[in-house]
Amino acid sequence: MALSDVLTELRADAHFMAGVTAWQTRPRQPARYAPMPESLHPAVQEALHRRGIRQLYTHQAQAIELALAGQDLAVVTPTASGKTLCYNGPVLHALLADPTARALFLFPTKALAQDQLAELHRWQATLARDLGIATYDGDTPGAERAQIRRTARALLTNPDMLHTGILPYHPHWADFFAGLRYVVIDEMHTYRGVFGSHVANVLRRLQRVCAHYGSRPQFICTSATIANPGELAGRLLERPVAVVDDNGAPWGEKHLILYNPPLYDPERGLRRSSVLEAQALAARCILHGVQTIVFGRSRLTTEVLLTYLRERVGRDRRRGAVGDPRQAIRGYRGGYLPEERRRIEAGLRQGQVRGVVATNALELGIDIGQLQAAILCGYPGTIASTWQQMGRAGRTLESSLAVLVATAGPLDQYVVQHPEFLFDNSPEQALIHPDNLMLLVDQMRCSAFELPFQDGESLGASPFGQDVLHLLAEQGQVQHHGHQWFWSGPAYPARQVSLRSAGSETVAIQAGSGADSTIIGEIDQISAPRLLHEGAIYLHEGQSYRVEKLDLEAHLAQVTPVDVEYYTEVSTETNVTILAELERRPMGGALTAHGELQVSSQVVGFRRIRRFTHETLGVFPLDFPPMLLETSGYWLSVSPEAQSLLEEAGHWFDSPNDYGPNWEEQRQRVRARDGYRCARCGAPEPPGRQHDVHHLIPFRTFGYVPGRNERYKEANQLENLLLVCRTCHRRLEMGVRVRGGLDGLAYVLGQLAPLYLMCDRQDLDVHVSRGGLRGAPGLSPGTGAETAVAALDRPTIFIYERAQAGLGFSSRLYELHDRLLAAAQEQIERCPCLHGCPACVGPVLEQGQVWLPTKTLARALLQVLRTDQVHPRGPAPTDDIAF
């Protein structure tokens, strides 16, 4: 009755109910059964009877019948619906019926493989037969690998190991590949984006190797609910696939709540922290004896939530029912060591762990017991992930609770204020692009090493195979002899190719030194400058560690445990270069386009942020080399006509570097006043370069418009100016982020774009340029011809894809331009704040009594961009923009 007590308490809580935008109760659903397929091996049927299973759920029976008939499958049903039996049944049937039969299980994570290994061992014990079950991944001891290659019949691994440790060594696996009957691909929906595109090519290589040994295995895929399971499976396998999605499994009563934290400052649109609200809800559940999972959207959020939740439960007088919060409430995320994660999973199954705070690392189908409540701190980014996380509670016929606590961002606010978006829409599509040339070239290197290519042969169904082979021949990596292409490059190219966008190299996190040192976790090398820079506070299992040293070459970060009341957050600088423009057109007051971009991103500093109050305690510079990404993007530039209209109305504060006619005079006076030394650190001006002059109250907040007013005089008063060196200037700018109309519009467009693309918010990023943007030399729009490239001096908003080379979202945004701007305008108009807030145009700056009217500026900009009177629609004139 513990959950019923929580539900009763919530309904009686007026404060909580005031924030509830939807409370949907889904009634208990009885099971729908079907007879055991007669063609299933008698020993498997008998083993099912011994486990108390005498009939199957309808989707299980359908899947097994189709698999035994030779059909490739995609089984798509909710969490805890018994999908495992849909593939274990046919696999066990094959292993028992044919002693030469083999099966390969692919799981996206080692944790899932270990979970399913335990399940297969239970089957083996029930059948009382040795089925040759083994895992083969990076944790498999070297001494055991040769034996596994010789004897394994059911092999559990992951795509990364198949890519680097199995396919390149296929002669050692000759018997296995010759007898391969089934390939199981679990959690298929995780194979999307760059990772999924790589995995599709690995599956092409797998089928190529199987054909070499005379086998053609069947594929059984399982997935959480997505919009295009058949299409995704077909793209991954390049085969027709039967979709099984009629779920016959039962479920208990489910309470689904959308909750919006209360406004504490309606004028500024500021809401109570979603982290604090999620912590309070989770504490209430745990203290009532309800085993609870809390999902955070990032590692940092997860660790902060864990700290808050432990402190909250530890202070409550009812904590006796929970025990020691440090043991009863645990964190779980990538970066924890495997042994630590296994202990937490076991604690959840056995009931000693009463609450867990996790990233989406626990979103997948690992067995973690019978949780009754799931609290989502922020919209996970997709409908599919939302249902996955909510589905982690209520894996039995008992009642369950799932609460989505919205953040103040536009995306969360849209979802929580439009419950039908979540409850009535289908989940997102999972997109892959296996013929992305950057990925295909790498994968064809790997495949050519494994087996020679024949003339006219490609990798799978790719139309670019022969073109890539000619490219590899020019690079000296393959040689053409007779009718075949042979590998002649360095050995084992797969070792140089990571399937995941984060890269394969990791940085170990070491606490202590010498004999007393301990590795407490690891992180991918690309993320290390953001999370493990010197001075960073690294949170692990609720303990704060200060990073003393980061050595990227040695792949090591040294940390020290500390007791501090703050955490840290980095700032980055981004620059965008246009490499090629594929399409463009004038749309009202905007020129829209999409094409290829180079994005340079550099970590430049970090802030210390006080816990609970979230105030900034200090800003500090960092100096890391920039990281480059070549990708696809969509952009809109403000036309000169639109900019002129806004300037005439006093609604344009986004012009770059025009500080008024007295600026140079005031600059020199400040330099002399401050003795040509940085007023912050005392550094003298270096030879050949003057220090910067910084506005204490940002210049744009004064609303200067050239030719319209003289507000520059007030902005450029000496008491508002400070001489600073480049390092100190960067530090000051990090603490003062002024948002104009362009920034406000970019903010809301970037937040709403994932809704219209039905993609994950992590697939996209946004950048604002106020002019002076340059294209890459040697390319002109739409042609690729080698020409001189001039500057693009228009204010521009870029929305670019975070995947290398892109996956096709940018061209779709180009098509959706009108709808996206209309949605942005609606979001801004309906928001009740005065100047701007996190729910519309983003947080705005207050300096003394000066406010920058970001909301007003963004609204005016949208009105001008959406009018046809600025410049007519139609084909873009050839001289409209010069590159």
C-alpha positions, 0 to 999 in steps of 0.5 A, spaced: 500 500 500 506 504 500 504 507 493 497 508 494 499 512 500 504 516 496 498 518 491 493 520 496 498 524 499 500 527 492 492 529 491 491 532 497 497 537 496 495 543 493 502 546 492 503 539 488 496 539 484 497 546 482 503 544 478 500 538 475 498 539 467 496 532 466 494 526 470 493 520 466 491 513 469 492 507 465 488 501 467 490 495 468 491 490 462 490 483 462 494 478 458 492 475 452 495 468 450 496 464 444 498 456 444 505 454 444 507 453 437 507 446 435 514 446 431 518 449 437 523 443 439 519 439 445 525 440 449 524 447 449 517 446 450 518 442 456 523 447 459 518 452 459 513 448 463 518 447 468 519 454 469 511 455 469 510 457 462 504 453 459 502 458 454 505 465 451 503 472 450 500 473 443 506 477 440 511 471 443 507 466 439 507 470 433 515 472 433 517 464 434 512 462 429 515 467 424 522 465 426 521 458 425 518 459 418 525 463 416 523 470 417 527 476 419 523 479 425 523 486 428 519 485 435 517 492 438 513 492 444 514 496 451 519 494 457 517 488 461 513 485 455 517 478 455 521 480 448 527 476 450 523 469 449 522 472 442 529 470 440 531 465 446 526 461 443 528 460 436 535 460 438 534 454 443 530 451 438 536 451 433 542 449 438 538 443 440 536 441 433 542 442 430 549 440 433 553 445 428 548 451 429 551 457 432 547 464 434 550 471 435 547 476 440 549 483 439 547 488 445 549 495 445 552 495 452 556 490 456 551 490 462 546 488 457 550 482 455 551 480 462 544 480 464 542 476 458 548 471 460 545 470 466 538 468 463 541 464 458 545 460 464 538 459 467 535 456 461 541 451 460 540 449 467 533 448 466 534 444 459 540 440 463 545 441 457 551 444 455 549 449 450 556 453 449 554 459 452 559 465 452 561 472 452 566 475 448 568 483 449 573 487 452 573 484 459 574 477 456 580 474 459 585 473 454 587 466 456 579 464 455 579 467 448 582 461 444 577 456 447 571 461 446 573 461 439 573 453 438 567 451 443 562 457 443 555 456 440 551 462 443 556 468 443 554 474 447 558 480 444 557 488 442 557 491 436 564 494 438 567 487 439 564 484 433 567 490 429 574 490 432 575 483 435 571 478 431 570 480 424 578 482 422 580 475 425 574 471 422 579 465 420 579 463 427 572 463 427 571 459 421 566 454 424 562 459 428 561 463 421 559 457 417 554 454 422 551 461 424 543 460 424 541 466 428 543 473 429 540 477 435 540 485 435 537 487 442 535 494 443 535 496 436 532 503 437 539 505 440 542 504 433 541 511 430 545 517 428 552 516 427 553 509 431 547 506 428 550 508 421 557 505 423 553 498 426 549 498 419 556 497 415 558 492 421 552 488 419 554 489 412 561 486 413 558 480 418 553 478 412 559 478 407 563 474 412 558 469 413 557 468 405 564 467 405 563 461 409 556 459 406 551 461 411 546 466 411 543 467 418 536 470 420 536 476 424 531 477 430 531 485 432 528 487 438 526 495 440 523 499 444 517 503 441 519 507 435 515 510 429 519 506 424 521 500 426 520 496 420 524 501 416 530 502 421 531 494 421 530 494 413 536 499 413 540 496 418 539 489 415 538 491 408 532 485 408 525 485 408 523 484 415 516 482 419 514 487 424 511 484 431 508 489 435 501 487 438 503 486 445 500 481 449 503 482 455 499 484 462 501 491 466 498 494 472 495 500 473 500 506 471 499 513 473 503 518 469 503 525 471 506 531 467 508 536 473 510 544 472 514 547 477 511 553 480 513 560 478 517 564 483 518 570 479 512 571 474 515 577 471 522 574 469 518 567 468 523 564 473 521 557 476 523 553 481 528 548 479 526 542 476 532 538 480 529 541 487 522 539 485 524 532 482 528 531 489 522 532 493 518 527 489 523 522 489 524 523 497 517 522 498 516 516 494 523 513 498 520 515 505 514 511 504 517 505 502 516 505 494 523 503 490 524 509 486 528 511 480 530 518 478 533 520 471 537 526 470 539 528 463 546 529 464 552 526 468 552 533 472 545 533 474 545 526 476 550 527 481 547 533 484 540 530 484 544 524 488 547 529 493 541 533 494 536 526 495 541 523 500 541 529 504 534 530 504 532 523 506 538 523 511 534 529 514 527 526 515 525 523 521 522 517 517 529 515 514 529 509 519 525 505 514 531 507 509 537 506 513 544 509 511 542 514 505 549 513 502 547 505 501 540 505 500 540 511 495 545 510 489 548 513 483 548 510 476 551 513 470 557 512 464 564 512 467 562 508 473 566 502 473 563 495 471 564 492 478 560 498 481 555 498 476 553 490 477 553 491 485 548 497 484 544 493 479 544 487 484 542 491 490 536 494 486 534 487 484 535 484 492 531 491 494 537 493 499 537 499 494 531 503 495 533 509 490 537 510 484 539 516 480 541 515 473 542 517 466 539 514 460 544 508 462 539 505 466 534 506 460 535 500 457 532 493 459 537 491 464 534 487 470 533 492 476 528 489 479 521 491 481 521 499 481 514 502 483 516 509 481 520 513 476 521 521 476 524 524 470 528 530 471 526 534 465 524 531 458 529 526 456 529 529 449 524 524 445 518 521 446 521 514 445 526 515 451 520 518 455 516 512 455 522 508 456 524 511 462 517 511 465 516 504 463 522 502 468 517 503 473 511 498 474 514 491 471 509 487 474 501 487 475 502 492 481 500 499 480 506 504 478 507 512 478 511 516 473 512 523 473 515 528 468 518 534 472 519 539 467 525 544 466 524 551 465 526 551 457 522 552 451 522 544 449 520 542 456 515 547 457 512 546 450 511 538 452 508 539 459 503 545 456 501 540 451 500 533 454 497 531 447 504 531 444 506 526 449 500 522 450 497 522 443 503 522 438 507 516 435 515 516 438 520 519 433 523 516 427 530 513 428 535 515 422 541 512 420 545 514 413 550 508 412 552 511 405 555 517 409 561 517 405 566 519 411 563 512 415 563 508 408 570 509 407 572 507 414 568 501 413 570 499 406 577 499 409 575 494 414 572 490 410 577 490 404 582 487 410 577 482 411 576 479 404 578 482 397 572 485 393 571 483 386 570 488 381 563 491 381 562 489 388 560 494 394 559 493 401 552 491 402 547 495 397 551 501 397 552 505 390 559 508 392 563 501 393 567 502 386 568 509 387 571 508 394 575 502 392 578 507 387 579 512 392 583 507 397 587 505 391 589 512 390 591 512 397 595 506 396 591 502 401 588 497 396 591 494 390 587 491 384 589 485 381 585 481 376 578 482 378 579 483 385 581 489 390 586 486 395 588 490 402 595 493 402 594 498 407 596 497 415 594 491 419 587 491 422 584 498 420 578 496 424 582 498 430 583 506 428 575 506 427 570 508 432 563 506 432 561 511 437 561 519 435 565 520 442 571 516 440 574 509 443 579 512 447 578 514 455 581 518 460 582 514 467 580 518 473 585 516 479 583 518 486 590 519 490 597 517 488 602 512 489 600 505 492 594 509 495 591 511 488 584 508 486 581 508 479 574 511 480 571 512 473 573 513 466 570 518 461 571 519 453 577 523 451 572 528 447 568 530 454 574 530 458 576 538 457 569 539 459 568 535 465 575 534 467 579 540 466 584 542 472 579 546 477 573 542 475 569 539 481 568 531 479 562 528 482 562 521 483 557 517 487 555 524 491 562 525 493 566 531 490 573 531 487 577 536 485 581 535 479 588 537 480 591 535 473 588 532 466 594 529 462 590 527 455 596 524 452 597 519 458 589 518 458 589 520 466 586 525 470 588 526 478 583 528 483 582 529 490 576 528 494 574 535 497 568 538 501 565 544 497 559 547 497 559 548 489 560 545 482 563 547 476 560 548 469 564 550 463 564 555 457 565 554 450 566 558 444 564 556 437 565 559 430 562 556 424 565 556 417 560 555 411 564 550 406 558 549 401 551 552 400 547 547 397 540 551 396 538 558 398 532 562 397 529 569 400 523 568 405 520 574 407 526 578 411 530 572 411 535 569 406 535 561 408 540 556 406 542 549 408 549 546 406 556 544 409 559 547 415 565 546 419 564 548 426 570 549 431 568 549 438 573 550 444 573 550 452 575 557 454 573 557 461 569 555 467 564 557 473 563 555 480 556 555 481 553 554 489 549 548 490 542 549 491 542 557 490 545 556 483 549 563 484 556 564 480 561 564 485 567 565 480 569 565 473 576 562 471 579 561 464 582 555 460 586 554 454 584 547 450 585 546 443 579 547 439 575 541 436 573 541 429 566 538 426 565 538 419 557 537 418 551 539 415 547 545 417 541 550 416 541 557 417 537 564 416 540 570 415 537 577 416 536 581 410 539 588 409 532 591 408 529 587 414 535 590 419 534 597 416 526 596 418 528 594 425 533 599 426 528 605 424 524 602 429 529 602 435 529 594 435 536 592 432 541 591 438 545 586 434 550 590 430 557 588 431 563 592 434 559 599 433 560 603 439 559 610 437 563 615 434 567 617 440 569 610 441 576 610 439 577 617 443 574 613 449 579 607 448 585 611 448 583 615 455 581 608 458 588 606 456 592 612 459 587 612 465 589 605 467 596 605 465 596 601 459 596 595 464 590 590 465 586 593 471 584 586 473 591 582 473 596 588 472 599 585 466 602 590 461 600 591 454 604 586 450 608 588 444 604 589 438 597 589 441 593 593 445 589 591 451 581 590 450 576 595 453 571 592 457 564 595 458 562 593 465 554 594 463 554 591 456 554 596 451 548 593 447 543 594 453 543 601 452 540 601 445 544 605 441 542 605 434 547 609 429 543 615 426 537 615 431 540 616 438 546 618 442 546 613 447 553 611 446 555 617 450 552 614 456 555 607 455 562 609 453 562 613 460 569 612 463 566 609 469 563 604 465 570 602 461 575 598 464 582 596 460 583 588 461 588 583 457 585 578 453 585 573 458 581 577 463 576 580 458 574 572 456 573 571 464 569 577 464 565 576 458 563 569 461 560 572 467 556 577 463 552 574 457 548 579 453 542 576 449 539 580 443 533 579 439 538 574 434 540 570 441 533 570 443 530 567 436 536 562 436 534 560 443 527 558 441 528 555 434 534 551 437 529 548 442 523 547 438 527 544 432 527 537 435 519 537 436 518 538 428 524 533 426 522 528 431 529 527 433 533 528 440 535 535 442 542 532 442 542 531 435 542 539 434 546 545 436 545 552 435 550 558 433 549 566 432 554 570 428 553 577 428 556 578 421 563 578 418 562 570 417 567 567 412 566 562 407 571 557 406 576 559 400 575 555 394 568 553 394 562 557 391 554 556 393 551 550 390 557 548 385 563 546 389 567 550 383 574 553 386 573 561 386 574 566 391 570 567 397 568 573 400 565 575 407 558 574 409 556 580 413 549 578 415 547 577 422 545 569 421 543 564 426 545 557 424 542 550 426 547 545 425 547 537 426 552 534 431 554 528 427 560 528 423 557 529 416 550 530 418 544 525 417 539 529 413 536 533 419 538 540 415 535 539 409 528 538 413 529 544 417 530 548 410 523 545 408 520 547 415 522 554 415 516 557 415 513 552 420 519 553 425 518 561 425 511 560 426 512 556 432 517 560 435 512 566 434 507 562 438 511 560 443 514 567 445 507 571 444 504 566 449 509 566 454 507 571 460 514 574 462 516 581 460 523 581 458 524 574 456 525 567 460 528 560 460 521 558 457 521 563 451 527 567 449 532 564 454 534 568 460 535 575 460 541 580 463 539 585 469 545 590 470 543 594 475 537 597 473 538 596 466 534 590 462 535 588 455 528 587 452 530 580 449 523 578 448 521 585 445 527 584 440 526 577 438 518 578 437 520 584 432 525 580 429 520 575 427 515 579 425 520 582 420 522 576 418 515 573 416 513 578 412 513 578 405 513 585 404 521 586 406 523 582 399 519 578 395 519 570 395 521 567 389 528 564 386 534 567 389 538 572 384 544 570 382 548 576 385 544 576 392 549 574 396 557 573 394 562 568 397 
